């Protein structure tokens, strides 16, 4: 990401202070896309929760 920031600044005409917003926006977008595959896995039929979260009654 930091390699592309000078090119983004030159092409889009951003001020140096706004480049941190570009980096933060890319980070948030990437983190959001990482969360997407986990949502269907948790709601799948027959999915089991983690063993540490289960309590067994005796």
C-alpha positions, 0 to 999 in steps of 0.5 A: 500500500505504501508503495502506491501512495505517491502514485495515488497522490499524483493521479488523483491530486490528493493532499499529503494529509489526506493520504492517511485517509486513503490508507485507512479506507483500504485497510477497512475495506480489506478487513471487511472482505476478510469478515465476509467468508466467516459469516456463512460458516457460522450460520451454516446448518449443523455448524458446531460452536467452539468447544470452549464455548460449550458447557456440559452438564453432569 
